Amino acid sequence: MIRRFRRNGIFAAARSGDVERLRDMLRRDPMLVRARDAAGATALHLAIASPPAVRLLLEFGAEPNARDESDNALPLHYAASGGNLETVRALLDAGSDVQGEGDIHALEVIGWATCFDEPRREIVDLLVARGAGHHVFSAIALADPELLREVVAHDPGTLQRRLAPSEQEQTALHYVIAPPDGLVGGRFRTGGHYDLLELLIELGADPNAADAKGRTPLVLATLRGDRQAMRILHDAGVRLPPPPETPAEAPSSFGASVGPVTPMLAATDMDTTLAWYRALGFELAGSHGGVGRIDWAFLRFGEAEIMISAVDPGGADAPSPMSLWIRTERIDDLYALLRRRQLECGQAFLAGRSDERPDIAFAQDLHTAFYGQREFCVRDPDGVAINFYQPIP
């Protein structure tokens, strides 16, 4: 019991960067430096936000090349993604593997520094200086055409590289058009990425390759309503396949399967926002987050229900202040109907025909979220996200 308490204590101290507590615990029990939490992470994985804590753990013998069990990732992967330059430097100085092949996302350390969010450019420079090599996805995420040319010239096979199954085995052409479903996939899609799309085609990327869901890059662009990408791919000789047959139903026929709308609000300060809603009478009915923080909350006041999600106010892709979540018992049928409709609109656009029906562009294709439900997201003309979901039994 005492040992378990100490193990839990070292994980909490590592997360909070409590150096004095870490030092005291490790002096009492040096073997704690090898302990793992429920997710298979060591204290070194958990301490990456605090360079002093990282250096202390390394002094006590923490293994810089230990892999966690959830992502098969090194502490260096998390440090590169989190953007802490001094932690990255300390781990590299301790002998961490700068390339880091074998992580569950198949991105290596340099991919974690570039492909998930805003690129950590200082960290990228340090990784490259220590011997890391770029691949096609890191070059795309950096929005660097010259680097992309260099990477392909050095290794033409990189154009056949794919992301992991958790990212739908996207090719480079899929990735440049849209992030993997359900994940943040870089911040570079601001208009200049169409030049990267054309360059990839010029360099020989296969525009007809399908991802794990059977979608070609053109199908993916069509579902997202990305007409510029559609035109580029169509001009390259790619054609949309015929839309799949679906039952002849009107969207209104799904009404009986659809539940109430639950709004989700974006909060830049979760503690303040939750306190305000609790003062109003709402009760916390569910939450998710790390130690000492909540990044998602479900609140109820009588029959009224809302969700609140933490957002970074400075994030380039910060969501709209509110999104809507709608439960349905026929998620697959509704998705199939809307998907066919969007593909038909795409066929008409590429053929130069008029179609009076508006685009219903998918912000996220149908996928299974880690929190246990199938969902997809479309956006209305004003950018409000409309999320349909069905819990998995």
C-alpha positions in Angstrom: 0.0 0.0 0.0 2.8 2.4 0.9 4.7 1.6 -2.3 1.5 2.2 -4.4 1.0 5.5 -2.6 4.6 6.6 -3.4 4.2 5.5 -7.0 1.1 7.6 -7.4 2.8 10.5 -5.6 5.8 10.5 -7.9 3.5 10.7 -11.0 1.6 13.7 -9.5 4.9 15.4 -8.6 6.2 14.8 -12.1 3.1 16.3 -13.7 3.2 19.4 -11.5 7.0 19.8 -11.8 7.4 19.7 -8.0 11.2 19.2 -8.0 11.6 19.2 -4.2 9.0 16.5 -3.7 10.5 14.5 -6.5 14.0 14.7 -5.0 12.7 13.7 -1.6 10.7 10.7 -2.9 13.6 9.5 -5.1 16.1 9.7 -2.2 13.7 7.5 -0.2 13.1 5.1 -3.0 15.3 5.4 -6.1 13.4 2.6 -7.9 10.4 4.9 -8.3 12.2 6.4 -11.2 11.3 3.2 -13.1 7.7 3.0 -12.0 4.9 3.2 -14.6 1.4 4.6 -14.2 -1.8 2.9 -15.5 -1.1 4.1 -19.1 2.4 2.7 -18.9 4.1 6.1 -18.7 7.1 6.8 -16.5 7.6 9.9 -14.4 9.9 11.2 -17.2 7.0 11.0 -19.7 4.9 13.0 -17.3 7.4 15.7 -16.4 8.1 17.0 -19.9 6.6 20.5 -19.1 9.2 21.1 -16.4 12.9 21.0 -17.5 14.2 21.1 -13.9 12.0 18.0 -13.1 13.2 16.3 -16.2 16.9 16.9 -15.4 16.4 15.7 -11.8 14.8 12.4 -13.0 17.6 11.9 -15.4 20.1 12.5 -12.6 18.4 9.7 -10.7 18.7 7.3 -13.6 15.4 7.8 -15.6 15.6 6.0 -18.9 15.4 8.6 -21.7 14.5 5.9 -24.3 11.7 4.3 -22.3 8.5 3.9 -24.3 5.0 4.3 -22.9 2.3 1.7 -23.5 -0.4 4.0 -25.0 1.6 5.5 -27.9 4.8 3.5 -27.8 6.4 7.0 -27.5 9.5 8.3 -25.8 9.5 11.2 -23.4 11.1 13.0 -26.3 8.0 12.6 -28.5 5.9 14.3 -25.9 8.4 17.0 -25.3 8.7 17.8 -29.0 4.9 17.9 -29.3 4.5 20.0 -26.2 7.0 22.6 -27.4 9.4 22.7 -24.5 12.8 23.4 -26.0 14.9 22.9 -22.9 13.2 19.6 -22.1 14.0 18.4 -25.6 17.6 19.5 -25.2 18.0 17.8 -21.8 16.6 14.5 -23.2 18.8 14.6 -26.3 21.9 15.4 -24.1 20.9 12.3 -22.1 21.0 10.1 -25.2 17.4 10.0 -26.3 16.8 8.6 -29.8 16.4 11.7 -32.0 14.6 9.8 -34.7 12.2 7.9 -32.5 10.8 5.5 -35.1 8.0 3.1 -34.0 5.5 5.4 -32.3 1.9 4.5 -32.8 1.3 7.4 -35.2 4.3 6.5 -37.4 5.4 10.1 -37.3 8.7 9.9 -35.4 9.8 12.7 -33.1 10.0 15.3 -35.9 6.5 14.5 -36.9 5.3 15.1 -33.3 7.0 18.5 -33.4 5.2 19.4 -36.7 2.1 17.4 -37.6 -0.2 17.7 -34.7 -0.5 21.4 -34.1 1.5 24.6 -34.8 5.0 23.5 -35.8 7.6 23.8 -33.0 10.2 25.4 -35.3 13.0 25.9 -32.7 12.6 22.3 -31.7 12.6 21.2 -35.3 15.9 23.0 -35.8 17.4 21.4 -32.8 16.3 17.9 -33.8 17.7 18.4 -37.3 21.0 19.7 -35.9 21.2 16.5 -33.7 20.6 14.2 -36.7 16.8 13.8 -37.2 15.6 13.4 -40.8 12.5 14.9 -42.3 9.8 12.9 -44.0 7.0 13.9 -46.4 4.5 14.7 -43.6 6.8 16.9 -41.6 7.7 18.8 -44.8 4.0 19.3 -45.5 3.2 20.4 -42.0 6.0 23.0 -42.2 4.5 24.3 -45.5 7.9 24.3 -47.1 7.9 23.4 -50.8 11.7 23.4 -51.1 12.1 21.1 -48.1 9.4 18.8 -49.7 11.4 18.7 -52.9 14.6 17.9 -51.0 12.9 15.1 -49.0 11.4 13.5 -52.1 14.7 13.8 -54.0 16.6 12.1 -51.2 13.9 9.4 -50.8 11.3 9.0 -53.6 9.7 6.3 -51.6 8.5 8.8 -49.0 5.6 9.6 -51.4 4.2 6.2 -50.7 4.5 6.7 -46.9 1.3 6.5 -44.9 0.1 7.6 -41.6 -0.9 5.0 -39.0 -4.3 3.2 -38.8 -5.4 5.7 -36.1 -5.0 8.4 -38.8 -6.9 6.3 -41.4 -3.6 5.5 -43.2 -3.6 8.8 -45.0 -1.2 9.4 -47.8 0.5 12.7 -48.3 -2.2 13.9 -50.7 -4.9 13.1 -48.2 -3.0 14.8 -45.4 -2.4 18.0 -47.3 -6.2 18.3 -48.0 -7.6 17.5 -44.5 -6.5 16.3 -41.0 -7.3 12.8 -40.0 -10.8 12.3 -38.7 -11.1 13.2 -35.1 -7.6 14.6 -34.7 -5.8 17.9 -35.0 -3.5 17.4 -38.0 -1.4 20.6 -38.4 -2.2 24.3 -38.8 -0.8 24.8 -42.3 -4.1 24.6 -44.4 -4.5 28.4 -44.8 -4.4 28.6 -48.6 -0.8 28.1 -49.5 -1.3 24.3 -49.0 -2.8 24.2 -52.5 0.7 24.8 -53.9 1.8 21.8 -51.9 -1.0 19.7 -53.3 0.0 20.6 -56.9 3.7 20.0 -56.0 2.9 16.5 -54.6 1.1 15.6 -57.8 4.0 17.0 -59.9 6.5 14.9 -57.8 4.6 11.7 -58.5 2.3 11.2 -55.5 -0.6 8.8 -56.5 -3.8 10.9 -56.7 -5.9 7.7 -56.9 -4.5 6.0 -53.7 -7.3 5.3 -51.2 -7.0 5.7 -47.4 -8.2 3.1 -44.9 -11.8 4.2 -45.5 -11.5 3.8 -49.2 -11.5 7.5 -49.9 -9.3 8.9 -52.7 -8.0 12.5 -52.1 -10.7 13.7 -54.5 -13.4 12.0 -52.6 -12.0 13.5 -49.3 -11.9 17.0 -50.9 -15.5 16.6 -52.2 -16.9 15.5 -48.8 -15.2 18.6 -47.2 -16.6 20.9 -49.9 -13.1 22.0 -50.8 -13.7 23.0 -54.4 -10.2 24.3 -55.1 -8.6 21.0 -54.1 -11.3 19.2 -56.2 -10.5 21.3 -59.3 -6.7 20.7 -58.9 -7.2 16.9 -58.6 -9.8 16.9 -61.4 -7.4 18.8 -63.7 -4.8 16.2 -62.9 -7.0 13.6 -64.5 -8.7 12.2 -61.3 -12.4 11.3 -61.5 -15.0 10.9 -58.8 -16.5 7.4 -58.6 -20.3 7.1 -58.9 -22.0 7.9 -55.6 -22.9 4.7 -53.7 -26.6 3.6 -53.8 -28.5 4.5 -50.6 -32.2 4.0 -49.7 -34.4 6.7 -51.2 -35.2 8.6 -48.0 -35.5 12.3 -47.3 -33.5 13.7 -44.4 -36.8 14.6 -42.7 -37.6 10.9 -42.4 -34.8 10.6 -39.8 -36.7 12.8 -37.3 -37.9 10.0 -35.1 -34.3 8.8 -34.5 -32.9 12.2 -33.6 -32.8 13.4 -29.9 -32.6 16.9 -28.4 -29.8 19.3 -29.3 -27.0 19.7 -26.8 -24.9 22.9 -27.2 -21.2 22.8 -26.5 -19.6 26.1 -25.5 -15.9 27.0 -25.8 -14.2 28.3 -22.7 -10.8 30.0 -22.4 -10.9 29.6 -18.6 -12.6 26.4 -17.5 -12.5 27.1 -13.8 -14.1 30.5 -14.1 -16.7 29.3 -16.6 -17.7 26.2 -14.5 -18.0 28.3 -11.4 -20.3 30.7 -13.2 -22.6 27.9 -14.5 -22.6 26.2 -11.1 -23.7 29.5 -9.5 -26.5 29.6 -12.0 -27.7 26.2 -10.8 -26.0 23.8 -13.1 -24.4 20.6 -11.7 -21.4 18.9 -13.0 -22.6 15.6 -14.4 -19.4 14.4 -16.2 -15.9 15.6 -17.0 -12.6 14.7 -18.6 -9.1 16.0 -18.2 -5.7 15.4 -16.6 -4.6 15.7 -13.0 -5.8 19.0 -11.5 -7.6 20.2 -14.6 -10.8 19.7 -16.6 -10.8 20.2 -20.3 -14.4 19.0 -21.0 -17.4 19.1 -18.8 -21.1 18.0 -19.0 -23.5 20.1 -17.0 -27.2 19.6 -16.2 -29.8 21.9 -14.7 -33.2 20.2 -14.6 -33.7 19.0 -18.1 -31.3 21.5 -19.6 -27.9 20.1 -20.6 -24.8 21.8 -22.0 -21.2 20.8 -22.6 -18.2 23.0 -22.2 -14.8 22.5 -23.8 -11.5 24.2 -23.0 -9.9 26.0 -25.9 -6.7 27.9 -26.5 -7.6 31.5 -27.1 -4.6 32.0 -29.3 -5.0 28.8 -31.3 -5.0 29.2 -35.0 -7.9 26.7 -35.4 -9.9 27.7 -32.3 -13.5 26.4 -32.6 -16.5 28.7 -32.9 -17.9 29.8 -29.6 -20.6 27.2 -29.8 -21.2 23.9 -31.6 -24.3 21.7 -31.5 -24.4 18.0 -30.7 -27.3 15.9 -31.9 -27.9 12.3 -30.9 -29.3 9.9 -33.4 -30.0 6.2 -33.4 -29.4 5.9 -37.1 -25.9 7.5 -37.5 -24.8 5.2 -40.3 -28.0 5.7 -42.4 -28.0 9.5 -42.0 -24.3 9.7 -42.8 -24.7 7.6 -45.9 -27.6 9.8 -47.1 -25.7 13.0 -46.6 -22.5 11.6 -48.0 -24.2 10.5 -51.2 -25.8 13.9 -51.5 -22.4 15.7 -51.1 -20.8 13.4 -53.7 -23.6 14.1 -56.2 -23.1 17.9 -55.7 -19.4 17.3 -56.3 -20.1 15.4 -59.5 -22.3 18.3 -60.8 -19.6 20.9 -59.9 -16.8 19.1 -61.7 -19.0 18.5 -64.7 -19.9 22.2 -64.9 -23.6 21.5 -64.1 -25.7 23.6 -61.8 -27.1 22.0 -58.6 -29.5 24.1 -56.6 -28.8 22.0 -53.4 -26.3 23.6 -51.1 -23.1 21.9 -50.1 -23.3 20.0 -46.8 -19.5 19.9 -46.2 -18.1 17.4 -43.7 -15.8 19.0 -41.2 -15.1 15.5 -39.9 -16.1 12.3 -41.6 -17.8 9.5 -39.8 -15.4 8.0 -37.2 -15.3 6.3 -33.8 -14.1 8.7 -31.1 -11.9 7.5 -28.3 -14.6 8.4 -25.8 -16.9 5.7 -27.1 -19.2 7.0 -29.8 -19.5 7.2 -33.6 -19.9 10.7 -34.9 -19.5 13.1 -37.8 -19.6 16.8 -38.2 -20.9 19.2 -40.8 -20.8 23.0 -40.8 -23.6 25.4 -41.5 -23.0 28.5 -43.8 -21.9 30.6 -40.9 -19.3 28.0 -39.7 -21.3 26.5 -36.8 -20.3 22.9 -36.2 -23.3 20.5 -36.2 -22.2 17.2 -34.7 -24.3 14.0 -35.1 -23.4 11.2 -32.7 -24.5 7.7 -31.6 -23.0 6.1 -28.4 -21.5 2.7 -28.9 -23.5 0.1 -26.8 
